[in-house]
Amino acid sequence: MEDGLPSTPVKHFSATEPIRLPPPFTLVRLRESGDAFAHACRIAPESGAGTLVYVGRFDLAEFAVVLEPGEPLRSARRAFYAGMVALSDALRAYAPPSRPITIDWPDAVRVDGGLVGGGRLGWPVGADEDAAPPWLVFGAMIRTVAMGDDEPGVHPLASALDQEGFGEAGAEQVTESFARHLMLAIDGWQADGFDGVAREYLSRMPRERQTVQRIDDRGDLLTRRIGTEIVERGDLALALATPSWLDPSRGGPLL
């Protein structure tokens, strides 16, 4: 896959923005009521690769980055896995040693079993599967602060970074860390091929006993139970159509 990020940043939208991103990225900040993913998809055709849209929210780290892959859409969707590796690594950088960070295929992120958010991928409507898309957008939301007056244990399958001992790690820190780790993931892809990204991603999934898993050239997850020839296929494009972790009515991760 080509780099997908520009060698120099394009127009910066705020000279006072506290978020510090690596030079290939350009920051676009929205108000708290904005939608980073939707906005990034709208401006992607003009803004170009490396544009990172960030929403300044107290309770969520919400951002989306524009990519420009150099391969057909059917294989370019594998960039989603690089984004998920970078997202989980961004959290690992601030996580207490005792807090495992795992991914439910393909898009949900958990800390010690509690859902904190996930990633999503956008591409142009009607794009040709056999042609390189003009852009992709990887978006993410991570719940940083548990909001509401619910008693502990009311939402046992959900969590937030402040409940998991992440200290002062908030939206700015997670976003900055993601940008750095995305560069590392893309650099590794360019240097060693996609197999390294696939291994990193699969290592973050909960282990299924007596199974062998791999990611094919389309990004689909193939699972084979040891001792059989039956292979189960998880269709990535189909799975990405509806984020498994997102509550559309709340505009945030499920509780």
Sequence and secondary structure as in RCSB ss.txt:
>XXXX:A:sequence
MEDGLPSTPVKHFSATEPIRLPPPFTLVRLRESGDAFAHACRIAPESGAGTLVYVGRFDLAEFAVVLEPGEPLRS
ARRAFYAGMVALSDALRAYAPPSRPITIDWPDAVRVDGGLVGGGRLGWPVGADEDAAPPWLVFGAMIRTVAMGDD
EPGVHPLASALDQEGFGEAGAEQVTESFARHLMLAIDGWQADGFDGVAREYLSRMPRERQTVQRIDDRGDLLTRR
IGTEIVERGDLALALATPSWLDPSRGGPLL
>XXXX:A:secstr
    S SS    S SS      TT EEEEE TT  HHHHHHHHHHHH TTEEEEEE SSEEEEEEEE  SS HHH
HTTHHHHHHHHHHHHHHTTS TT  EEEETTTEEEETTEEEEEEEEE  TT  TTS  S EEEEEEEE S  SS 
 TTSSTTB  GGGGT TT  HHHHHHHHHHHHHHHHHHHHHH HHHHHHHHHHTS   TTEEEEE TTS EEEEE
TT   EEEE HHHHHTS TTEETTTTEE  
